[in-house]
């Protein structure tokens, strides 16, 4: 791995401002070729307890600083990330597999949350409410919730961390991050830059570990940890919510999705194809907001499928450093097996393969970008998150049918539709049971907008002016005896 600054490759965990080795270590692999990239500290229960104590000890000083102070340090961290964006992107592509252009995009996107919350830190207003009695005053203070645990996935190794840590730090909280065991290097590089930015010891801690259950168990059982923010699978999210019940912790959950992408017959088909390409095939289909079910109205079904095929045929599969590559490997062999299972189930039940449908010869974990047609609701692929480069096309006739199909899922994260009809745009936007709706747009996430889901896709929002609320407690102060 060729970095300008090799000191961004850290193999120790980061606890209380110290780089610690731990008793064991684990290997980080490049998913494209299984090359060993690093051997990282494997932390367990003891390290987790140390990190909780450190975050607790650092809380008073950090939350006691002025917002302006915290803002300036966050801004410094943001600037350092952008100064090192090329190295951070290479590190990410090496451990995660996405094309370099996408990694560069994620580093900038991740940093944008730090910039946003550096600004929001200074606008954390309380409230004075007209009291119902003349001798009283009713005031509301916003205070940091306390020590925060953040457990993050591998598909966005940088941004899923900054989206949690930036608002937490802005609010005055301290944080313990447990990154995915697949992508710990991006998390450790962020900690290295946090240290250089002057974030004090104990305010940000990173526990790398292969024993997620042990670390998660300690974090959720602790009375000191007042909040858990989790991004990952719905099953693990539910388990962690149950674990948080005993200490009545506040939770934020960004869980699975099953995004519908509806193309109505009045849509601009070229724009819709571009939207599907961006939403479906980005990160080889491994995002929780990826189009998972593409619903196409009867009259344009064939025309749309043909146009989409042209675009998919133009994708270039390969390692992140190959020129013009668009589609990297999947994260591991289990991901390939899942894609194969879903395609086999669909084709057994009558779906047709328009293109792809086979592993790709670029390497063990590569899958050929695929389109399935004649897909319907009794196939497993209708209700499961694919997390791979496979676009299933469903057919519908009426607007009502499209909305019913779109909402026929336990999930409610992102949804998309393409239409030019103003009335339809309002009706469908209101009818979709989702936290987010993209209208004539396939990429909807940015730091100014509230990202999050309804139903079993999650609780809470990340980004925007609303994202701070997840890290704050409201305190009501009643001032009486004024007469
Ligand atoms: P994904 O399918 O995206 O890997 P997971 O939910 O398995 O989703 O993983 C997301 C994060 O949750 C990772 O950091 C992983 O290590 C962590 N994790 C997995 N199982 C547990 C658990 N039992 N307790 C705490 N964290 C867990």
Boltz pocket constraint, residues with backbone or C-beta under 6 A from the ligand:
constraints:
  - pocket:
      binder: B
      contacts: [[A, 151], [A, 152], [A, 153], [A, 154], [A, 155], [A, 178], [A, 179], [A, 180], [A, 181], [A, 209], [A, 212], [A, 213], [A, 214], [A, 215], [A, 216], [A, 217], [A, 231], [A, 232], [A, 233], [A, 234], [A, 236], [A, 237], [A, 239], [A, 240]]
      max_distance: 6.0
